[in-house]
């Protein structure tokens, strides 16, 4: 993805990057076609994965921006789509801003050709998808908003779980000895607590813990500040794209309320609930995610006559 004549040595990564080592923690089939390339952004580079053939489906990752959040579904979606996902920027010219992230997505989209894109964003990635679709309506053919939100709100009675229990869990997964952290994660998964659910097997638990331990604290705080700055409640009614809103059945109450509000603000948005799973459903239920997105796109095509690549 680097233009001819540009020296890699002169371009440094400015995006989130999950260190190597995670590959051995996941099912090997998930890595089919997963071949990251270096791609330019303004002021540096990111890593991008492109696989499959068909209409272009861009997967926008959640906090803190690792493309590997979609490693469980990418090869499955590539049976029907040209799948694209990339690491989000973490180094900004000045303070972190949505404008810079939107400009980055402009640059990625320009490199993919002229066809309208299907944008699928999970959590914070869904916020980026909303904003980009509002800014570039003619460049989007459909939206998939997975466990996303129009703004960060609060649900009465859940302050303890959100602001006390959640940080404690994160601290445990990050700093406890491996055996204790693994035991904590297994217990959370059995109970369907925090972001885990009973479908999170040992592969997923180890993979998520690896990611948590490699996220700089400053990056986590930066991502939270971006989430708090996102508010599309006043403008979502302008979206005219076919939109699918997804949420895990066992997500937290505030996540389900946020998804419900988001879907209500978008005219004719369709909703699907991932059975038995939580916030990590692209990892813990990848077949459901892939089948649901594929089925939805097929229904959009049949209704609108949208052309697709063979």
C-alpha positions in Angstrom: 0.0 0.0 0.0 3.0 2.3 0.2 3.2 4.4 -3.0 6.1 3.7 -5.4 9.2 5.8 -4.6 8.4 6.3 -1.0 11.0 4.9 1.4 9.6 2.9 4.3 12.6 4.0 6.4 11.4 7.5 6.3 7.8 6.7 7.5 7.1 5.7 11.1 4.0 4.0 12.4 1.5 6.4 14.0 -1.3 3.8 14.6 -2.2 1.3 17.3 -0.3 -1.9 16.8 -0.8 -5.1 18.7 2.7 -6.6 19.3 3.4 -10.0 17.8 2.7 -13.0 20.0 -1.1 -13.0 19.8 -1.1 -15.2 16.7 -0.4 -18.4 18.7 -3.4 -17.7 21.0 -6.2 -17.9 18.4 -7.5 -20.7 16.1 -5.2 -21.0 13.1 -8.2 -20.8 10.7 -8.8 -17.2 11.8 -5.5 -16.3 10.2 -6.4 -17.5 6.7 -5.8 -14.5 4.4 -4.6 -12.3 7.3 -1.6 -10.6 5.7 -1.0 -7.0 7.1 0.6 -4.5 4.8 2.0 -1.0 5.5 -0.3 1.8 4.3 0.3 5.5 4.5 -1.5 8.0 6.6 -0.8 11.7 6.9 2.4 12.0 8.9 3.2 8.3 9.0 1.9 4.8 8.4 -0.6 2.2 9.7 -1.1 -1.5 9.0 -4.0 -2.6 6.8 -5.4 -6.0 6.0 -7.3 -6.6 2.7 -8.7 -10.0 1.8 -11.5 -11.6 -0.3 -13.4 -10.3 -3.3 -16.8 -8.6 -3.7 -18.3 -5.4 -2.4 -15.9 -3.5 -0.2 -16.6 -3.9 3.6 -14.5 -1.7 5.8 -14.3 -2.9 9.4 -13.5 -0.1 11.9 -12.1 -1.4 15.2 -13.1 -0.5 18.8 -11.0 1.1 21.5 -8.0 1.3 21.4 -7.9 0.8 17.6 -6.4 -2.7 17.0 -7.6 -4.2 13.7 -7.2 -7.6 15.3 -10.5 -7.1 17.0 -11.9 -8.5 13.7 -9.5 -11.4 13.3 -12.3 -13.9 14.2 -14.7 -12.7 11.5 -12.5 -11.3 8.7 -11.8 -14.6 6.8 -15.5 -15.6 7.1 -16.7 -12.3 5.7 -14.1 -12.5 3.0 -16.2 -15.4 1.5 -18.6 -12.7 0.3 -16.8 -9.3 0.6 -13.6 -7.6 -0.1 -12.8 -7.1 3.6 -10.6 -4.2 4.7 -9.5 -3.3 8.3 -6.7 -1.2 9.6 -5.2 0.1 12.9 -6.6 3.4 13.9 -4.2 6.3 14.5 -2.9 6.9 18.0 -0.5 9.8 17.3 -2.0 13.1 16.4 -0.5 16.3 15.1 -1.9 18.1 18.1 -4.6 16.8 20.5 -6.5 13.7 19.5 -9.6 14.6 17.4 -12.3 12.9 15.4 -11.5 15.2 12.5 -8.0 13.6 12.1 -9.5 10.1 12.3 -12.1 11.0 9.6 -9.3 12.4 7.4 -7.5 9.1 7.8 -10.5 7.2 6.7 -10.8 9.5 3.7 -7.3 8.5 2.8 -7.9 4.8 3.2 -11.2 5.0 1.3 -9.5 6.9 -1.6 -6.9 4.0 -1.9 -9.7 1.5 -2.3 -11.3 2.9 -5.4 -14.5 4.8 -6.2 -17.2 2.4 -5.2 -19.4 3.2 -2.2 -18.3 1.3 0.9 -20.1 -0.8 3.4 -18.9 0.5 6.8 -19.0 -1.8 9.8 -17.8 -0.4 13.1 -17.7 -2.0 16.5 -18.2 0.1 19.6 -15.8 3.2 19.1 -15.4 2.1 15.5 -19.2 2.4 15.1 -18.9 6.1 16.2 -16.3 6.6 13.5 -18.6 4.9 10.9 -21.5 7.2 11.9 -19.4 10.4 11.6 -17.8 9.4 8.3 -21.2 8.4 6.8 -22.6 11.8 7.8 -19.6 13.6 6.3 -19.5 11.5 3.1 -23.0 10.2 2.4 -22.4 9.5 -1.3 -19.5 7.2 -0.4 -21.4 4.8 1.8 -23.7 2.1 0.6 -24.7 0.6 4.0 -23.8 0.8 7.7 -23.3 -1.9 10.2 -23.1 -0.5 13.8 -22.1 -3.2 16.2 -22.5 -2.4 19.9 -22.2 1.2 19.2 -23.6 4.5 20.6 -24.8 7.9 19.6 -23.2 9.3 22.8 -21.8 8.0 26.0 -24.7 8.1 28.5 -25.4 6.6 31.9 -28.0 4.3 33.3 -29.2 4.9 36.8 -28.2 2.2 39.3 -25.2 0.9 37.4 -22.5 3.3 38.5 -20.8 0.7 40.6 -20.4 -1.8 37.8 -19.3 0.8 35.3 -17.0 3.0 37.3 -15.7 0.7 40.0 -16.0 -2.9 39.0 -14.9 -2.4 35.4 -11.6 -0.6 36.3 -10.9 -3.3 38.9 -11.4 -6.0 36.3 -9.1 -4.2 33.9 -6.5 -3.8 36.5 -6.7 -7.5 37.4 -6.4 -8.6 33.8 -3.4 -6.3 33.3 -1.3 -6.7 36.4 -2.3 -9.9 38.2 0.0 -12.9 37.6 -1.0 -14.9 34.5 -2.6 -17.8 36.4 -4.6 -15.5 38.6 -5.7 -13.3 35.7 -6.7 -16.3 33.7 -8.8 -17.6 36.6 -10.4 -14.2 36.9 -11.3 -14.2 33.2 -12.7 -17.7 33.3 -15.0 -16.8 36.2 -16.1 -13.6 34.4 -16.9 -15.6 31.3 -18.9 -18.2 33.1 -21.0 -15.4 34.7 -21.3 -13.4 31.5 -19.7 -10.4 33.3 -17.9 -7.4 32.1 -17.3 -7.8 28.3 -17.0 -11.6 28.5 -19.6 -14.3 27.9 -19.8 -18.1 28.2 -18.8 -18.5 24.6 -15.4 -16.8 25.3 -13.1 -19.9 25.2 -9.5 -20.1 26.4 -8.3 -18.7 23.0 -10.4 -15.6 23.3 -9.6 -15.1 27.0 -5.8 -15.3 26.4 -6.1 -13.1 23.4 -8.0 -10.3 25.2 -5.7 -10.4 28.2 -2.7 -10.1 25.9 -4.3 -7.0 24.3 -5.1 -5.5 27.7 -1.6 -6.0 28.9 -0.2 -4.3 25.8 -2.4 -1.2 25.8 -0.5 1.9 27.1 -2.5 3.5 29.9 -2.2 6.8 28.1 -3.8 5.3 25.0 -6.7 3.9 26.9 -7.4 7.3 28.4 -7.1 9.0 25.0 -9.7 6.6 23.5 -12.1 7.2 26.4 -11.8 11.0 25.8 -12.6 10.5 22.1 -15.6 8.4 23.0 -16.9 11.1 25.4 -16.5 13.7 22.6 -18.7 11.7 20.3 -22.3 12.9 20.0 -24.4 12.4 16.9 -27.8 12.5 18.4 -28.7 15.7 16.6 -27.6 14.5 13.2 -28.3 10.8 12.9 -31.7 11.5 11.4 -29.9 12.7 8.3 -28.6 9.3 7.5 -30.4 7.6 4.6 -28.2 4.6 4.3 -29.5 1.0 5.0 -28.3 0.5 8.6 -28.0 -2.7 10.7 -27.6 -2.3 14.4 -26.1 -5.2 16.3 -25.8 -5.9 20.1 -24.9 -8.9 22.2 -27.8 -10.3 24.3 -25.6 -10.4 27.4 -24.0 -6.9 27.1 -24.3 -4.5 30.0 -27.5 -2.7 30.5 -25.9 0.7 29.5 -24.5 -0.9 26.3 -28.0 -2.3 25.3 -29.6 1.1 26.1 -27.0 2.9 24.0 -27.7 0.6 21.0 -31.4 1.0 21.4 -31.1 4.7 21.4 -28.8 4.6 18.4 -31.2 2.5 16.3 -34.2 4.7 17.2 -32.3 7.8 15.9 -31.6 6.3 12.5 -34.7 6.0 10.2 -35.5 2.4 9.3 -32.5 0.9 11.1 -32.8 -2.8 11.5 -31.7 -4.5 14.7 -30.3 -7.9 15.5 -29.4 -9.4 18.9 -26.5 -11.8 19.1 -27.8 -14.7 21.2 -26.1 -15.6 24.4 -23.0 -13.4 23.9 -21.7 -10.1 25.2 -19.7 -7.1 23.9 -17.0 -9.3 22.4 -19.5 -11.0 20.0 -17.3 -10.5 16.9 -14.8 -12.8 18.6 -17.1 -15.1 20.7 -19.7 -15.5 18.0 -17.9 -14.9 14.7 -20.1 -17.2 12.6 -23.3 -15.4 13.8 -21.7 -12.0 13.1 -20.5 -13.0 9.6 -23.8 -14.7 8.7 -25.9 -11.8 9.9 -23.9 -9.1 8.1 -23.9 -11.2 4.9 -27.6 -11.9 5.1 -28.4 -8.3 5.7 -26.3 -7.1 2.7 -28.0 -9.7 0.5 -31.4 -8.3 1.6 -30.3 -4.7 0.9 -29.2 -5.7 -2.6 -32.5 -7.4 -3.3 -34.4 -4.4 -2.1 -32.3 -1.7 -3.8 -30.8 -3.5 -6.7 -27.3 -2.5 -5.5 -24.7 -3.8 -7.9 -22.0 -6.0 -6.5 -18.7 -7.4 -7.8 -18.9 -11.1 -8.8 
